[in-house]
Amino acid sequence: MNVVIRDAETLGQVIRERRKLAGVRIDDAAALCGIAVSTLSAMENGSRPAGIDKILPVLEKLGLRLIVESDE
């Protein structure tokens, strides 16, 4: 799956879809990632910006990776 992420809401949708596809409850995913359920919920909703220090562990635990590409 390749998705162009242009905002926090799209990133959150990808995270939620991947978590649900894996059959992991939000509280279990938060514990696995070492963050609060409220933090993961806000991340999935795109309602509160999360720092990269929170995003990267979530992506890693869900088997996702962040790739930065140039428009050139």
C-alpha positions, 0 to 999 in steps of 0.5 A: 500500500502506498499513500501520499500523506499530505495532512494529519487526517490522512496519516491517521486514517492509514494508521487506523485502517492498518490497526483494524486490518491487523485486528488490534484494539486501540488500547492494545495498540497504544500499550504496544507502542508505549503511548496513551490511548488518548494519544493514539486516538487523537493521532487516528482522528487527525485532531491533535498533531503528534510529534515524530517521536510518537508517530514513528513507533506507531508506524513501526509496530503496525508494519508501516514505514515513512518514506520521504521523496523529492518532487524533483 
